[in-house]
Each structure stands twice: as structure tokens, then as C-alpha cells.
Amino acid sequence: MTVDALDARILGLFAAEPRVGVLEASRRLGVARGTVQARLDRLQRDGVVRGWGPDIDTSAIGYPVTAFATLQIEQGSGHTTVAEALARIPEVLEVHTITGAEDLWCRIVARSNADLQRVIDQVVIVRGIQRASTVIALAEQIPHRVLPLVEAASS
């Protein structure tokens, strides 16, 4: 799927103001309402837009500590089985299969450093996890973003 300049403008507007209506978006973008709606429908159908929910700040809901863990899993355990078990731990926000000496990368949040130890203890008892290495984030320098990539893809 390719994203053109109008798609990028639509995505940028809805990312900045998720509650803007289609009619208002069409007015601001200078295109027909039906065009905006059709583009949004296509972007969602094609998986470009994965959801319309709020972007939640974990610090604001009581989880100010962010950590990243790399996990080594036992041969034959299977990434999917381990990931399914990790998904049951609410503080595990993301899990990715990676290349290198370790097998999985996780983004974890906690209420405090002491609470992080509790979460790590839950992670390492997951059947199939052989070893874990964790680092604590001190500050967020660049928050998760995709709009610069959307703009680059549209040009």
C-alpha cells in the first residue's frame, strides 16, 4: 500500500486532533467530505490505521518507570508460546522477536523500581524463558512517532 500526500495530511490532522470530525477535517484540508471518509476507510481497511483510541501516558496512570528487557528463550520453546504468556502480564506493553544473542525484546512499565522487580520476577518465571537482561529508561528523548515516516513515504 502506498500513502500519498493527501493521505499524509489526513493522518497528520487526525493524529494531532483525533476528535476532529470528518466534516471539519474536509473543511480544513480543502477536500470533499466523501474523499476524507473514503481515504480513512481505505487506510483502516488496509491496516495503515490500526485504531482510533486515545494515546495513553503510562506515567499519568501511575506507571512512571519504563524498562526494556531482552529475553533468551529455551530452544524449542517457541516465540509464540512465550509471547502469549507475557501478554498476560499487564505491565508488558510490547514484545518483539529480535535478531542477535537474545530472542525477544520487551517494553515494560512499573509503578516504581521496586515494583519493576516484581514485574521482572513475573517475566522470568514464564515457562521457556532462560535468561533476562533489563535496562531502565532514564528519560524519553523521542516519543513513539510515525508521522515523519508517513510524510517520507508520501513523497
Secondary structure as UniProt FT lines:
FT   HELIX           5..16
FT   TURN            18..19
FT   HELIX           22..29
FT   HELIX           33..45
FT   TURN            46..47
FT   HELIX           59..61
FT   STRAND          65..73
FT   TURN            75..76
FT   HELIX           79..86
FT   TURN            87..88
FT   TURN            90..91
FT   STRAND          92..97
FT   STRAND          104..110
FT   HELIX           113..124
FT   TURN            127..128
FT   STRAND          129..136
FT   HELIX           147..153
//
